[in-house]
Every structure is written in structure tokens, then in C-alpha cells.
Amino acid sequence: MASQEGFSTNRAPCLTKNNYAFWSISMHTYLMALGFDILKLVMISNMAPKTLAGTTRKKASENNEKAMNVILCRLLESKFFNVVHDELTK
């Protein structure tokens, strides 16, 4: 079972149309393990790095990119393009 997709201690499972509850809890735990500031960026969407200044802005931008990387890497290809398109049109 350890060789199945998503059962690694190094990443969250891939989101499918049938596993949202499991994916959500796993993603929350994974993001928290990367750091509270990364999880906070995902949980509180109004913490956009653009609104911060200096070193704080740089760190927030880095954390935002880490969070986006984790989330995008754990989506199926069909959903990946939906999310990327939505992000580009904001």
C-alpha cells in the first residue's frame, strides 16, 4: 500500500473527484508541516503579499509560491488548468 499515489510522507495525495475530504485534511496537515505562515496564506486569502512591504513582502511571496506549488502539484491535469486559468485572470 505504501507505493500507492498519495501515501508518501513527503507530499499530500492527489485530489480526485472522490477524495476531497481526505485530500483536504491531508493538504492542511502537509501545508502546516511546511510552516504555519504557508498554511495561513492558504487559509486567509486576504493576506496577499502585494499588501506587505520589504522583507515581510519577500517572505510572504516565497510562502505564497510554496503553497501554490504544493496545491498545483497535487491536482489532476484537468483541474490544474482550471486553477491556473483562474489565477491568471484575477
Gaussian input, Z-matrix of N, CA and C with variables (Angstrom, degrees):
# hf/3-21g

backbone

0 1
 N
 C     1     B1
 C     2     B2     1     A1
 N     3     B3     2     A2     1     D1
 C     4     B4     3     A3     2     D2
 C     5     B5     4     A4     3     D3
 N     6     B6     5     A5     4     D4
 C     7     B7     6     A6     5     D5
 C     8     B8     7     A7     6     D6
 N     9     B9     8     A8     7     D7
 C    10    B10     9     A9     8     D8
 C    11    B11    10    A10     9     D9
 N    12    B12    11    A11    10    D10
 C    13    B13    12    A12    11    D11
 C    14    B14    13    A13    12    D12
 N    15    B15    14    A14    13    D13
 C    16    B16    15    A15    14    D14
 C    17    B17    16    A16    15    D15
 N    18    B18    17    A17    16    D16
 C    19    B19    18    A18    17    D17
 C    20    B20    19    A19    18    D18
 N    21    B21    20    A20    19    D19
 C    22    B22    21    A21    20    D20
 C    23    B23    22    A22    21    D21
 N    24    B24    23    A23    22    D22
 C    25    B25    24    A24    23    D23
 C    26    B26    25    A25    24    D24
 N    27    B27    26    A26    25    D25
 C    28    B28    27    A27    26    D26
 C    29    B29    28    A28    27    D27
 N    30    B30    29    A29    28    D28
 C    31    B31    30    A30    29    D29
 C    32    B32    31    A31    30    D30
 N    33    B33    32    A32    31    D31
 C    34    B34    33    A33    32    D32
 C    35    B35    34    A34    33    D33
 N    36    B36    35    A35    34    D34
 C    37    B37    36    A36    35    D35
 C    38    B38    37    A37    36    D36
 N    39    B39    38    A38    37    D37
 C    40    B40    39    A39    38    D38
 C    41    B41    40    A40    39    D39
 N    42    B42    41    A41    40    D40
 C    43    B43    42    A42    41    D41
 C    44    B44    43    A43    42    D42
 N    45    B45    44    A44    43    D43
 C    46    B46    45    A45    44    D44
 C    47    B47    46    A46    45    D45
 N    48    B48    47    A47    46    D46
 C    49    B49    48    A48    47    D47
 C    50    B50    49    A49    48    D48
 N    51    B51    50    A50    49    D49
 C    52    B52    51    A51    50    D50
 C    53    B53    52    A52    51    D51
 N    54    B54    53    A53    52    D52
 C    55    B55    54    A54    53    D53
 C    56    B56    55    A55    54    D54
 N    57    B57    56    A56    55    D55
 C    58    B58    57    A57    56    D56
 C    59    B59    58    A58    57    D57
 N    60    B60    59    A59    58    D58
 C    61    B61    60    A60    59    D59
 C    62    B62    61    A61    60    D60
 N    63    B63    62    A62    61    D61
 C    64    B64    63    A63    62    D62
 C    65    B65    64    A64    63    D63
 N    66    B66    65    A65    64    D64
 C    67    B67    66    A66    65    D65
 C    68    B68    67    A67    66    D66
 N    69    B69    68    A68    67    D67
 C    70    B70    69    A69    68    D68
 C    71    B71    70    A70    69    D69
 N    72    B72    71    A71    70    D70
 C    73    B73    72    A72    71    D71
 C    74    B74    73    A73    72    D72
 N    75    B75    74    A74    73    D73
 C    76    B76    75    A75    74    D74
 C    77    B77    76    A76    75    D75
 N    78    B78    77    A77    76    D76
 C    79    B79    78    A78    77    D77
 C    80    B80    79    A79    78    D78
 N    81    B81    80    A80    79    D79
 C    82    B82    81    A81    80    D80
 C    83    B83    82    A82    81    D81
 N    84    B84    83    A83    82    D82
 C    85    B85    84    A84    83    D83
 C    86    B86    85    A85    84    D84
 N    87    B87    86    A86    85    D85
 C    88    B88    87    A87    86    D86
 C    89    B89    88    A88    87    D87
 N    90    B90    89    A89    88    D88
 C    91    B91    90    A90    89    D89
 C    92    B92    91    A91    90    D90
 N    93    B93    92    A92    91    D91
 C    94    B94    93    A93    92    D92
 C    95    B95    94    A94    93    D93
 N    96    B96    95    A95    94    D94
 C    97    B97    96    A96    95    D95
 C    98    B98    97    A97    96    D96
 N    99    B99    98    A98    97    D97
 C   100   B100    99    A99    98    D98
 C   101   B101   100   A100    99    D99
 N   102   B102   101   A101   100   D100
 C   103   B103   102   A102   101   D101
 C   104   B104   103   A103   102   D102
 N   105   B105   104   A104   103   D103
 C   106   B106   105   A105   104   D104
 C   107   B107   106   A106   105   D105
 N   108   B108   107   A107   106   D106
 C   109   B109   108   A108   107   D107
 C   110   B110   109   A109   108   D108
 N   111   B111   110   A110   109   D109
 C   112   B112   111   A111   110   D110
 C   113   B113   112   A112   111   D111
 N   114   B114   113   A113   112   D112
 C   115   B115   114   A114   113   D113
 C   116   B116   115   A115   114   D114
 N   117   B117   116   A116   115   D115
 C   118   B118   117   A117   116   D116
 C   119   B119   118   A118   117   D117
 N   120   B120   119   A119   118   D118
 C   121   B121   120   A120   119   D119
 C   122   B122   121   A121   120   D120
 N   123   B123   122   A122   121   D121
 C   124   B124   123   A123   122   D122
 C   125   B125   124   A124   123   D123
 N   126   B126   125   A125   124   D124
 C   127   B127   126   A126   125   D125
 C   128   B128   127   A127   126   D126
 N   129   B129   128   A128   127   D127
 C   130   B130   129   A129   128   D128
 C   131   B131   130   A130   129   D129
 N   132   B132   131   A131   130   D130
 C   133   B133   132   A132   131   D131
 C   134   B134   133   A133   132   D132
 N   135   B135   134   A134   133   D133
 C   136   B136   135   A135   134   D134
 C   137   B137   136   A136   135   D135
 N   138   B138   137   A137   136   D136
 C   139   B139   138   A138   137   D137
 C   140   B140   139   A139   138   D138
 N   141   B141   140   A140   139   D139
 C   142   B142   141   A141   140   D140
 C   143   B143   142   A142   141   D141
 N   144   B144   143   A143   142   D142
 C   145   B145   144   A144   143   D143
 C   146   B146   145   A145   144   D144
 N   147   B147   146   A146   145   D145
 C   148   B148   147   A147   146   D146
 C   149   B149   148   A148   147   D147
 N   150   B150   149   A149   148   D148
 C   151   B151   150   A150   149   D149
 C   152   B152   151   A151   150   D150
 N   153   B153   152   A152   151   D151
 C   154   B154   153   A153   152   D152
 C   155   B155   154   A154   153   D153
 N   156   B156   155   A155   154   D154
 C   157   B157   156   A156   155   D155
 C   158   B158   157   A157   156   D156
 N   159   B159   158   A158   157   D157
 C   160   B160   159   A159   158   D158
 C   161   B161   160   A160   159   D159
 N   162   B162   161   A161   160   D160
 C   163   B163   162   A162   161   D161
 C   164   B164   163   A163   162   D162
 N   165   B165   164   A164   163   D163
 C   166   B166   165   A165   164   D164
 C   167   B167   166   A166   165   D165
 N   168   B168   167   A167   166   D166
 C   169   B169   168   A168   167   D167
 C   170   B170   169   A169   168   D168
 N   171   B171   170   A170   169   D169
 C   172   B172   171   A171   170   D170
 C   173   B173   172   A172   171   D171
 N   174   B174   173   A173   172   D172
 C   175   B175   174   A174   173   D173
 C   176   B176   175   A175   174   D174
 N   177   B177   176   A176   175   D175
 C   178   B178   177   A177   176   D176
 C   179   B179   178   A178   177   D177
 N   180   B180   179   A179   178   D178
 C   181   B181   180   A180   179   D179
 C   182   B182   181   A181   180   D180
 N   183   B183   182   A182   181   D181
 C   184   B184   183   A183   182   D182
 C   185   B185   184   A184   183   D183
 N   186   B186   185   A185   184   D184
 C   187   B187   186   A186   185   D185
 C   188   B188   187   A187   186   D186
 N   189   B189   188   A188   187   D187
 C   190   B190   189   A189   188   D188
 C   191   B191   190   A190   189   D189
 N   192   B192   191   A191   190   D190
 C   193   B193   192   A192   191   D191
 C   194   B194   193   A193   192   D192
 N   195   B195   194   A194   193   D193
 C   196   B196   195   A195   194   D194
 C   197   B197   196   A196   195   D195
 N   198   B198   197   A197   196   D196
 C   199   B199   198   A198   197   D197
 C   200   B200   199   A199   198   D198
 N   201   B201   200   A200   199   D199
 C   202   B202   201   A201   200   D200
 C   203   B203   202   A202   201   D201
 N   204   B204   203   A203   202   D202
 C   205   B205   204   A204   203   D203
 C   206   B206   205   A205   204   D204
 N   207   B207   206   A206   205   D205
 C   208   B208   207   A207   206   D206
 C   209   B209   208   A208   207   D207
 N   210   B210   209   A209   208   D208
 C   211   B211   210   A210   209   D209
 C   212   B212   211   A211   210   D210
 N   213   B213   212   A212   211   D211
 C   214   B214   213   A213   212   D212
 C   215   B215   214   A214   213   D213
 N   216   B216   215   A215   214   D214
 C   217   B217   216   A216   215   D215
 C   218   B218   217   A217   216   D216
 N   219   B219   218   A218   217   D217
 C   220   B220   219   A219   218   D218
 C   221   B221   220   A220   219   D219
 N   222   B222   221   A221   220   D220
 C   223   B223   222   A222   221   D221
 C   224   B224   223   A223   222   D222
 N   225   B225   224   A224   223   D223
 C   226   B226   225   A225   224   D224
 C   227   B227   226   A226   225   D225
 N   228   B228   227   A227   226   D226
 C   229   B229   228   A228   227   D227
 C   230   B230   229   A229   228   D228
 N   231   B231   230   A230   229   D229
 C   232   B232   231   A231   230   D230
 C   233   B233   232   A232   231   D231
 N   234   B234   233   A233   232   D232
 C   235   B235   234   A234   233   D233
 C   236   B236   235   A235   234   D234
 N   237   B237   236   A236   235   D235
 C   238   B238   237   A237   236   D236
 C   239   B239   238   A238   237   D237
 N   240   B240   239   A239   238   D238
 C   241   B241   240   A240   239   D239
 C   242   B242   241   A241   240   D240
 N   243   B243   242   A242   241   D241
 C   244   B244   243   A243   242   D242
 C   245   B245   244   A244   243   D243
 N   246   B246   245   A245   244   D244
 C   247   B247   246   A246   245   D245
 C   248   B248   247   A247   246   D246
 N   249   B249   248   A248   247   D247
 C   250   B250   249   A249   248   D248
 C   251   B251   250   A250   249   D249
 N   252   B252   251   A251   250   D250
 C   253   B253   252   A252   251   D251
 C   254   B254   253   A253   252   D252
 N   255   B255   254   A254   253   D253
 C   256   B256   255   A255   254   D254
 C   257   B257   256   A256   255   D255
 N   258   B258   257   A257   256   D256
 C   259   B259   258   A258   257   D257
 C   260   B260   259   A259   258   D258
 N   261   B261   260   A260   259   D259
 C   262   B262   261   A261   260   D260
 C   263   B263   262   A262   261   D261
 N   264   B264   263   A263   262   D262
 C   265   B265   264   A264   263   D263
 C   266   B266   265   A265   264   D264
 N   267   B267   266   A266   265   D265
 C   268   B268   267   A267   266   D266
 C   269   B269   268   A268   267   D267

   B1=1.4397
   B2=1.5165
   B3=1.2969
   B4=1.4575
   B5=1.5171
   B6=1.3135
   B7=1.4599
   B8=1.5272
   B9=1.3321
   B10=1.4564
   B11=1.5159
   B12=1.3416
   B13=1.4586
   B14=1.5207
   B15=1.3284
   B16=1.4510
   B17=1.5172
   B18=1.2981
   B19=1.4524
   B20=1.5225
   B21=1.3064
   B22=1.4556
   B23=1.5216
   B24=1.3014
   B25=1.4585
   B26=1.5225
   B27=1.3304
   B28=1.4502
   B29=1.5171
   B30=1.3077
   B31=1.4541
   B32=1.5200
   B33=1.3275
   B34=1.4643
   B35=1.5229
   B36=1.3359
   B37=1.4651
   B38=1.5253
   B39=1.2906
   B40=1.4554
   B41=1.5279
   B42=1.3352
   B43=1.4605
   B44=1.5235
   B45=1.3165
   B46=1.4597
   B47=1.5314
   B48=1.3157
   B49=1.4561
   B50=1.5241
   B51=1.3267
   B52=1.4661
   B53=1.5264
   B54=1.3335
   B55=1.4684
   B56=1.5317
   B57=1.3230
   B58=1.4644
   B59=1.5292
   B60=1.3269
   B61=1.4671
   B62=1.5281
   B63=1.3216
   B64=1.4653
   B65=1.5233
   B66=1.3379
   B67=1.4664
   B68=1.5229
   B69=1.3312
   B70=1.4562
   B71=1.5245
   B72=1.3179
   B73=1.4658
   B74=1.5292
   B75=1.3161
   B76=1.4633
   B77=1.5273
   B78=1.3314
   B79=1.4649
   B80=1.5279
   B81=1.3153
   B82=1.4648
   B83=1.5259
   B84=1.3236
   B85=1.4650
   B86=1.5199
   B87=1.3193
   B88=1.4650
   B89=1.5248
   B90=1.3307
   B91=1.4659
   B92=1.5234
   B93=1.3147
   B94=1.4640
   B95=1.5240
   B96=1.3217
   B97=1.4649
   B98=1.5239
   B99=1.3320
   B100=1.4614
   B101=1.5243
   B102=1.3154
   B103=1.4582
   B104=1.5131
   B105=1.3131
   B106=1.4562
   B107=1.5226
   B108=1.3319
   B109=1.4681
   B110=1.5198
   B111=1.3225
   B112=1.4624
   B113=1.5220
   B114=1.3108
   B115=1.4625
   B116=1.5222
   B117=1.3221
   B118=1.4614
   B119=1.5310
   B120=1.3296
   B121=1.4674
   B122=1.5206
   B123=1.3180
   B124=1.4606
   B125=1.5274
   B126=1.3129
   B127=1.4657
   B128=1.5268
   B129=1.3333
   B130=1.4683
   B131=1.5225
   B132=1.3145
   B133=1.4614
   B134=1.5247
   B135=1.3292
   B136=1.4625
   B137=1.5224
   B138=1.3150
   B139=1.4617
   B140=1.5220
   B141=1.2941
   B142=1.4601
   B143=1.5256
   B144=1.3557
   B145=1.4554
   B146=1.5293
   B147=1.3267
   B148=1.4684
   B149=1.5220
   B150=1.3142
   B151=1.4629
   B152=1.5223
   B153=1.3142
   B154=1.4605
   B155=1.5255
   B156=1.3273
   B157=1.4657
   B158=1.5267
   B159=1.3415
   B160=1.4578
   B161=1.5066
   B162=1.3401
   B163=1.4604
   B164=1.5256
   B165=1.3093
   B166=1.4673
   B167=1.5169
   B168=1.3285
   B169=1.4706
   B170=1.5205
   B171=1.3295
   B172=1.4664
   B173=1.5253
   B174=1.3338
   B175=1.4693
   B176=1.5290
   B177=1.3300
   B178=1.4626
   B179=1.5236
   B180=1.3259
   B181=1.4650
   B182=1.5216
   B183=1.3326
   B184=1.4633
   B185=1.5279
   B186=1.3220
   B187=1.4592
   B188=1.5213
   B189=1.3235
   B190=1.4632
   B191=1.5269
   B192=1.3157
   B193=1.4635
   B194=1.5224
   B195=1.3219
   B196=1.4679
   B197=1.5230
   B198=1.3302
   B199=1.4664
   B200=1.5215
   B201=1.3280
   B202=1.4670
   B203=1.5233
   B204=1.3178
   B205=1.4596
   B206=1.5214
   B207=1.3167
   B208=1.4681
   B209=1.5247
   B210=1.3205
   B211=1.4666
   B212=1.5245
   B213=1.3252
   B214=1.4658
   B215=1.5237
   B216=1.3266
   B217=1.4728
   B218=1.5187
   B219=1.3158
   B220=1.4656
   B221=1.5222
   B222=1.3328
   B223=1.4601
   B224=1.5200
   B225=1.3006
   B226=1.4580
   B227=1.5229
   B228=1.3081
   B229=1.4631
   B230=1.5253
   B231=1.3149
   B232=1.4638
   B233=1.5335
   B234=1.3164
   B235=1.4652
   B236=1.5227
   B237=1.3159
   B238=1.4572
   B239=1.5270
   B240=1.3079
   B241=1.4601
   B242=1.5235
   B243=1.3248
   B244=1.4670
   B245=1.5274
   B246=1.3185
   B247=1.4696
   B248=1.5195
   B249=1.3085
   B250=1.4623
   B251=1.5243
   B252=1.3085
   B253=1.4765
   B254=1.5207
   B255=1.3276
   B256=1.4612
   B257=1.5343
   B258=1.3241
   B259=1.4679
   B260=1.5242
   B261=1.3249
   B262=1.4563
   B263=1.5200
   B264=1.3333
   B265=1.4621
   B266=1.5257
   B267=1.3290
   B268=1.4710
   B269=1.4973
   A1=111.69
   A2=119.52
   A3=122.76
   A4=112.62
   A5=118.75
   A6=120.62
   A7=112.93
   A8=118.13
   A9=121.04
   A10=110.79
   A11=115.75
   A12=122.04
   A13=110.53
   A14=116.13
   A15=120.46
   A16=115.67
   A17=118.68
   A18=120.04
   A19=111.62
   A20=115.67
   A21=122.20
   A22=109.45
   A23=117.03
   A24=119.98
   A25=110.60
   A26=117.85
   A27=121.91
   A28=114.33
   A29=118.96
   A30=120.60
   A31=111.16
   A32=113.19
   A33=119.75
   A34=109.16
   A35=117.14
   A36=119.85
   A37=111.38
   A38=115.83
   A39=121.86
   A40=108.97
   A41=116.97
   A42=121.61
   A43=110.21
   A44=115.69
   A45=121.84
   A46=107.33
   A47=116.60
   A48=118.06
   A49=112.87
   A50=117.95
   A51=120.65
   A52=114.92
   A53=119.04
   A54=118.48
   A55=114.05
   A56=118.17
   A57=119.32
   A58=113.01
   A59=119.09
   A60=121.15
   A61=110.64
   A62=116.67
   A63=121.36
   A64=110.76
   A65=116.96
   A66=122.09
   A67=110.65
   A68=116.99
   A69=121.57
   A70=112.11
   A71=116.73
   A72=120.84
   A73=110.04
   A74=116.53
   A75=120.68
   A76=111.24
   A77=117.10
   A78=121.43
   A79=110.03
   A80=117.20
   A81=121.60
   A82=109.91
   A83=116.29
   A84=121.43
   A85=110.90
   A86=116.99
   A87=121.11
   A88=110.72
   A89=117.09
   A90=120.35
   A91=111.13
   A92=117.52
   A93=121.24
   A94=110.36
   A95=116.85
   A96=120.55
   A97=111.34
   A98=117.03
   A99=120.22
   A100=111.56
   A101=116.64
   A102=121.18
   A103=111.48
   A104=115.15
   A105=120.00
   A106=111.98
   A107=117.85
   A108=120.30
   A109=111.90
   A110=117.46
   A111=121.04
   A112=109.72
   A113=116.90
   A114=120.61
   A115=110.66
   A116=117.04
   A117=121.67
   A118=111.14
   A119=117.27
   A120=119.98
   A121=111.80
   A122=116.16
   A123=120.59
   A124=110.55
   A125=116.75
   A126=120.96
   A127=112.89
   A128=117.02
   A129=121.56
   A130=107.18
   A131=116.28
   A132=120.88
   A133=114.02
   A134=119.26
   A135=119.67
   A136=113.17
   A137=117.89
   A138=121.18
   A139=110.93
   A140=117.06
   A141=121.37
   A142=110.13
   A143=117.92
   A144=121.14
   A145=113.12
   A146=118.11
   A147=121.47
   A148=112.14
   A149=117.73
   A150=121.16
   A151=112.92
   A152=117.39
   A153=122.00
   A154=110.23
   A155=116.92
   A156=120.63
   A157=111.43
   A158=115.43
   A159=123.30
   A160=115.80
   A161=114.66
   A162=122.13
   A163=110.87
   A164=116.30
   A165=120.48
   A166=110.20
   A167=117.06
   A168=121.41
   A169=110.47
   A170=116.88
   A171=120.71
   A172=110.38
   A173=116.77
   A174=120.30
   A175=110.53
   A176=117.13
   A177=120.83
   A178=110.49
   A179=117.61
   A180=121.24
   A181=111.02
   A182=116.55
   A183=120.94
   A184=110.50
   A185=116.74
   A186=120.69
   A187=111.49
   A188=116.60
   A189=121.07
   A190=110.36
   A191=117.23
   A192=120.91
   A193=111.12
   A194=118.01
   A195=121.07
   A196=110.56
   A197=115.63
   A198=119.83
   A199=111.01
   A200=117.10
   A201=120.56
   A202=110.84
   A203=116.86
   A204=120.77
   A205=110.73
   A206=116.76
   A207=120.72
   A208=110.22
   A209=116.28
   A210=120.36
   A211=111.10
   A212=117.13
   A213=119.86
   A214=112.32
   A215=116.67
   A216=119.61
   A217=112.97
   A218=117.05
   A219=119.76
   A220=112.42
   A221=116.18
   A222=121.76
   A223=109.70
   A224=115.97
   A225=120.12
   A226=108.06
   A227=116.78
   A228=121.24
   A229=112.33
   A230=117.52
   A231=120.77
   A232=111.64
   A233=117.83
   A234=122.01
   A235=111.63
   A236=117.38
   A237=122.47
   A238=110.73
   A239=116.76
   A240=119.94
   A241=112.34
   A242=117.90
   A243=120.71
   A244=110.59
   A245=116.86
   A246=121.59
   A247=110.53
   A248=117.99
   A249=120.95
   A250=110.00
   A251=117.55
   A252=120.55
   A253=110.50
   A254=117.54
   A255=121.21
   A256=111.42
   A257=117.45
   A258=121.38
   A259=110.99
   A260=117.81
   A261=121.44
   A262=112.79
   A263=116.91
   A264=119.88
   A265=113.09
   A266=118.34
   A267=120.99
   A268=110.92
   D1=-27.32
   D2=-178.04
   D3=-64.35
   D4=-20.91
   D5=-179.38
   D6=-86.16
   D7=-6.29
   D8=178.68
   D9=-66.57
   D10=150.10
   D11=176.71
   D12=-56.76
   D13=130.24
   D14=174.68
   D15=90.53
   D16=-2.68
   D17=-179.43
   D18=-103.76
   D19=35.12
   D20=176.67
   D21=-98.85
   D22=148.93
   D23=175.26
   D24=-79.54
   D25=-5.72
   D26=-176.18
   D27=-98.52
   D28=-4.53
   D29=179.13
   D30=-161.33
   D31=159.97
   D32=178.40
   D33=-78.36
   D34=162.45
   D35=178.96
   D36=-71.47
   D37=160.19
   D38=176.56
   D39=-76.52
   D40=134.65
   D41=179.37
   D42=-73.72
   D43=130.35
   D44=174.61
   D45=-124.08
   D46=175.92
   D47=-179.85
   D48=-73.50
   D49=-7.38
   D50=-177.53
   D51=-114.81
   D52=1.79
   D53=-173.64
   D54=-128.55
   D55=28.38
   D56=-174.21
   D57=-57.33
   D58=-45.98
   D59=-177.68
   D60=-59.82
   D61=-47.48
   D62=178.29
   D63=-63.30
   D64=-45.40
   D65=-179.61
   D66=-61.30
   D67=-44.07
   D68=-177.38
   D69=-61.75
   D70=-46.55
   D71=179.05
   D72=-65.97
   D73=-43.69
   D74=179.89
   D75=-63.89
   D76=-41.61
   D77=-179.90
   D78=-65.58
   D79=-42.51
   D80=177.89
   D81=-58.05
   D82=-48.06
   D83=-179.82
   D84=-63.37
   D85=-42.86
   D86=-178.99
   D87=-64.67
   D88=-46.31
   D89=179.50
   D90=-63.55
   D91=-38.09
   D92=177.52
   D93=-63.77
   D94=-38.21
   D95=178.31
   D96=-65.26
   D97=-29.87
   D98=176.61
   D99=-73.50
   D100=-25.21
   D101=177.41
   D102=145.72
   D103=143.02
   D104=-177.37
   D105=-60.13
   D106=-37.40
   D107=-179.41
   D108=-64.03
   D109=-32.47
   D110=177.54
   D111=-69.88
   D112=-46.26
   D113=177.41
   D114=-61.40
   D115=-41.20
   D116=-178.68
   D117=-60.91
   D118=-38.81
   D119=177.63
   D120=-60.85
   D121=-36.95
   D122=-179.69
   D123=-75.34
   D124=-41.80
   D125=-175.25
   D126=-74.57
   D127=-33.32
   D128=-178.17
   D129=-115.15
   D130=90.91
   D131=-171.68
   D132=-65.90
   D133=-14.60
   D134=-179.97
   D135=-84.84
   D136=7.14
   D137=177.84
   D138=-90.52
   D139=49.64
   D140=-178.48
   D141=-64.47
   D142=132.24
   D143=179.49
   D144=-57.15
   D145=-25.66
   D146=-178.68
   D147=-61.09
   D148=-26.47
   D149=-175.57
   D150=-85.89
   D151=-4.59
   D152=-178.75
   D153=-101.08
   D154=172.38
   D155=-177.69
   D156=-129.04
   D157=155.22
   D158=171.48
   D159=57.42
   D160=-135.90
   D161=-177.65
   D162=-62.23
   D163=-36.57
   D164=178.60
   D165=-61.76
   D166=-41.59
   D167=178.98
   D168=-64.63
   D169=-42.55
   D170=-179.84
   D171=-61.93
   D172=-46.28
   D173=-179.39
   D174=-65.06
   D175=-41.44
   D176=178.68
   D177=-63.42
   D178=-39.33
   D179=177.95
   D180=-64.83
   D181=-42.63
   D182=177.11
   D183=-61.48
   D184=-44.82
   D185=179.39
   D186=-64.55
   D187=-38.58
   D188=177.78
   D189=-61.58
   D190=-44.53
   D191=179.58
   D192=-65.85
   D193=-36.99
   D194=176.53
   D195=-63.07
   D196=-45.30
   D197=179.51
   D198=-63.09
   D199=-45.24
   D200=179.10
   D201=-61.66
   D202=-40.06
   D203=178.90
   D204=-60.90
   D205=-46.86
   D206=179.94
   D207=-60.37
   D208=-48.91
   D209=-176.35
   D210=-65.12
   D211=-48.83
   D212=-177.36
   D213=-64.87
   D214=-34.50
   D215=-179.91
   D216=-71.51
   D217=-13.57
   D218=-178.04
   D219=-111.22
   D220=22.62
   D221=174.45
   D222=-108.79
   D223=149.00
   D224=172.02
   D225=-67.36
   D226=154.01
   D227=-176.73
   D228=-54.16
   D229=-40.35
   D230=-178.61
   D231=-62.85
   D232=-37.15
   D233=179.04
   D234=-81.47
   D235=-29.85
   D236=180.00
   D237=-54.64
   D238=-48.71
   D239=-177.03
   D240=-68.21
   D241=-30.92
   D242=174.72
   D243=-63.29
   D244=-46.10
   D245=-178.38
   D246=-67.92
   D247=-45.42
   D248=179.95
   D249=-61.80
   D250=-42.83
   D251=178.39
   D252=-61.31
   D253=-43.94
   D254=178.65
   D255=-61.80
   D256=-41.03
   D257=179.57
   D258=-66.42
   D259=-39.02
   D260=-178.44
   D261=-70.99
   D262=-26.12
   D263=-177.68
   D264=-92.21
   D265=1.54
   D266=178.09
   D267=-74.06

